[in-house]
Amino acid sequence: MNTPYITAILAITALSFSAGAMAENMSHGEYKASEKRIEADYKSAKKSCDAFAHNAKDICMAEAKRAEKVARAELKASYKPSNKTSYEVSVTKAKTDYAVAKEKCDDSAGNVKDVCVQEAKAALVGAESDAKARLKASKANVSARQESAEAHMKARETGNEARHEAADEKREAELSVAEEKCNALAGDTKEACMKEAKMHFGK
């Protein structure tokens, strides 16, 4: 592993811990100071990426941006803890993981790259669907705690429905990955592959 790579990784790692070490219920002053640290760490991480070229630099920049966005989301969640800010952390991680994964896919070409992108999209859909299901279930449970036994039952139903929706969305994304892999084939073999994929994912 070369020195520039180690330097870049250390800079990005430092950025990742900028918000993670913050305690909940921080003061406004502490929050603003943490924001400045995140910004400074992000600038340092970006500068470290200058040691790379082409797609390696793009990946480094995407990873630095991911660390910065996640640090900001986690800082906000520490400053104002809630189901919503927790959800925003999960979604931010999912979207920035996707951005990094897409950059890494650029190292490939043709069907290999297409499959790589579809797999990255499937991971994004899965993570976002899970986060959305958790948020719906949390909101339903909060409402139920303030109401009757009937509300508790409805909250459980809402949570189950959200989890089923998330499972459906993930199946759709996984089917897209399987179909993209089939595109590397031709003729009857491709047709059989597509049919098997649809049967496997209940389509």
C-alpha positions as CSV (number, residue, x, y, z in Angstrom):
1,M,0.0,0.0,0.0
2,N,1.6,3.3,-1.1
3,T,2.0,6.4,1.1
4,P,-0.5,8.7,-0.7
5,Y,-3.2,6.0,-0.3
6,I,-2.5,5.7,3.4
7,T,-2.6,9.5,3.8
8,A,-5.9,9.7,2.0
9,I,-7.4,6.9,4.1
10,L,-6.3,8.4,7.3
11,A,-7.8,11.8,6.3
12,I,-11.1,10.2,5.4
13,T,-11.1,8.1,8.6
14,A,-10.5,11.3,10.7
15,L,-13.5,12.9,9.0
16,S,-15.6,9.8,9.7
17,F,-15.0,10.2,13.4
18,S,-15.7,13.9,13.5
19,A,-19.3,13.6,14.5
20,G,-19.2,10.1,15.9
21,A,-17.5,11.1,19.0
22,M,-20.1,13.8,19.8
23,A,-22.4,13.3,22.8
24,E,-26.1,13.8,22.6
25,N,-27.7,17.0,24.0
26,M,-24.7,19.1,23.0
27,S,-24.8,22.9,23.2
28,H,-25.3,25.1,20.1
29,G,-21.7,26.2,20.5
30,E,-20.4,22.6,20.5
31,Y,-22.6,21.9,17.5
32,K,-21.1,24.8,15.5
33,A,-17.6,23.9,16.5
34,S,-18.2,20.3,15.3
35,E,-19.5,21.6,12.0
36,K,-16.2,23.6,11.5
37,R,-14.1,20.5,12.4
38,I,-16.1,18.4,9.8
39,E,-15.5,21.1,7.2
40,A,-11.8,21.3,8.0
41,D,-11.4,17.5,7.9
42,Y,-13.3,17.4,4.6
43,K,-10.9,19.9,3.0
44,S,-7.9,17.9,4.3
45,A,-9.4,14.7,2.9
46,K,-10.1,16.3,-0.5
47,K,-6.5,17.6,-0.6
48,S,-5.2,14.1,0.0
49,C,-7.0,12.9,-3.1
50,D,-4.8,15.1,-5.2
51,A,-2.2,12.4,-4.9
52,F,-4.3,10.2,-7.2
53,A,-5.4,10.4,-10.9
54,H,-8.2,9.3,-13.1
55,N,-10.8,7.0,-11.5
56,A,-8.7,6.4,-8.4
57,K,-9.0,10.1,-7.6
58,D,-12.8,10.1,-8.3
59,I,-13.2,7.2,-5.9
60,C,-11.1,9.0,-3.2
61,M,-13.2,12.2,-3.7
62,A,-16.5,10.2,-3.4
63,E,-15.3,8.5,-0.2
64,A,-14.3,11.9,1.2
65,K,-17.7,13.3,0.3
66,R,-19.4,10.3,1.8
67,A,-17.5,10.7,5.1
68,E,-18.4,14.5,5.2
69,K,-22.1,14.0,4.5
70,V,-22.4,11.1,7.0
71,A,-20.5,13.1,9.6
72,R,-22.9,16.0,9.2
73,A,-26.0,13.7,9.4
74,E,-24.7,12.0,12.5
75,L,-23.8,15.4,14.1
76,K,-27.4,16.6,13.4
77,A,-28.8,13.3,14.9
78,S,-26.6,13.8,18.0
79,Y,-27.7,17.5,18.3
80,K,-31.4,16.8,17.7
81,P,-32.0,13.1,18.4
82,S,-35.2,11.8,16.8
83,N,-36.6,9.0,14.6
84,K,-36.4,11.5,11.7
85,T,-32.7,12.4,12.1
86,S,-31.9,8.7,12.7
87,Y,-33.6,7.9,9.4
88,E,-31.7,10.7,7.7
89,V,-28.4,9.2,8.8
90,S,-29.4,5.8,7.3
91,V,-30.5,7.3,4.0
92,T,-27.4,9.5,3.8
93,K,-25.2,6.4,4.3
94,A,-27.2,4.5,1.7
95,K,-26.9,7.3,-0.9
96,T,-23.3,8.0,-0.4
97,D,-22.4,4.3,-0.4
98,Y,-24.1,4.2,-3.8
99,A,-22.1,7.1,-5.0
100,V,-18.8,5.5,-4.0
101,A,-19.9,2.1,-5.5
102,K,-20.8,3.7,-8.8
103,E,-17.3,5.3,-9.0
104,K,-15.7,1.9,-8.3
105,C,-17.9,0.4,-11.1
106,D,-16.1,2.8,-13.6
107,D,-13.0,0.5,-13.2
108,S,-15.0,-2.1,-15.3
109,A,-16.6,-2.0,-18.7
110,G,-19.5,-3.6,-20.6
111,N,-21.8,-6.0,-18.9
112,V,-19.5,-6.3,-15.9
113,K,-19.9,-2.6,-15.3
114,D,-23.7,-2.8,-15.9
115,V,-24.0,-5.6,-13.3
116,C,-21.8,-3.6,-10.9
117,V,-24.1,-0.6,-11.2
118,Q,-27.3,-2.7,-10.8
119,E,-25.8,-4.3,-7.7
120,A,-25.0,-0.9,-6.3
121,K,-28.6,0.2,-7.1
122,A,-30.0,-2.9,-5.4
123,A,-28.0,-2.1,-2.3
124,L,-29.3,1.4,-2.3
125,V,-32.9,0.3,-2.7
126,G,-32.5,-2.2,0.1
127,A,-30.9,0.2,2.5
128,E,-33.5,3.0,1.8
129,S,-36.4,0.5,2.0
130,D,-35.2,-0.8,5.4
131,A,-34.7,2.8,6.7
132,K,-38.2,3.7,5.5
133,A,-39.7,0.7,7.1
134,R,-38.0,1.4,10.5
135,L,-39.2,5.0,10.3
136,K,-42.8,4.0,9.7
137,A,-42.8,1.4,12.4
138,S,-41.2,3.9,14.9
139,K,-43.8,6.6,14.1
140,A,-46.6,4.0,14.5
141,N,-45.2,2.9,17.8
142,V,-44.9,6.4,19.2
143,S,-48.6,7.1,18.3
144,A,-49.7,3.8,19.8
145,R,-48.0,4.5,23.1
146,Q,-50.2,7.6,23.4
147,E,-53.4,5.7,22.6
148,S,-55.4,2.5,23.1
149,A,-54.7,-1.2,22.8
150,E,-56.4,-1.0,19.4
151,A,-53.8,1.6,18.4
152,H,-51.0,-0.8,19.4
153,M,-52.5,-3.5,17.2
154,K,-52.7,-1.0,14.3
155,A,-49.0,0.0,14.9
156,R,-47.9,-3.6,14.6
157,E,-49.9,-3.9,11.4
158,T,-48.3,-0.8,10.0
159,G,-44.8,-2.1,10.9
160,N,-45.6,-5.4,9.2
161,E,-46.9,-3.7,6.1
162,A,-43.8,-1.5,6.0
163,R,-41.5,-4.5,6.2
164,H,-43.5,-6.3,3.4
165,E,-43.2,-3.2,1.2
166,A,-39.4,-3.1,1.9
167,A,-39.1,-6.8,1.0
168,D,-41.0,-6.2,-2.3
169,E,-38.8,-3.2,-3.3
170,K,-35.6,-5.3,-2.5
171,R,-36.9,-8.2,-4.6
172,E,-37.5,-5.8,-7.6
173,A,-34.0,-4.5,-7.2
174,E,-32.5,-8.0,-7.0
175,L,-34.5,-9.0,-10.1
176,S,-32.9,-6.1,-12.0
177,V,-29.5,-7.4,-11.0
178,A,-30.3,-10.9,-12.2
179,E,-31.7,-9.7,-15.5
180,E,-28.6,-7.5,-16.1
181,K,-26.5,-10.6,-15.6
182,C,-28.6,-12.5,-18.2
183,N,-27.9,-9.7,-20.7
184,A,-24.4,-11.1,-21.0
185,L,-25.9,-14.2,-22.6
186,A,-27.7,-14.6,-26.0
187,G,-30.5,-16.6,-27.7
188,D,-32.2,-19.4,-25.8
189,T,-29.7,-19.3,-23.0
190,K,-30.5,-15.7,-22.3
191,E,-34.3,-16.4,-22.5
192,A,-34.0,-19.3,-20.1
193,C,-31.9,-17.1,-17.8
194,M,-34.5,-14.4,-17.8
195,K,-37.3,-16.9,-17.1
196,E,-35.5,-18.5,-14.3
197,A,-34.7,-15.1,-12.7
198,K,-38.4,-14.0,-12.8
199,M,-39.5,-17.3,-11.3
200,H,-36.9,-17.0,-8.6
201,F,-38.1,-13.6,-7.6
202,G,-41.8,-14.4,-8.0
203,K,-42.6,-12.5,-11.2
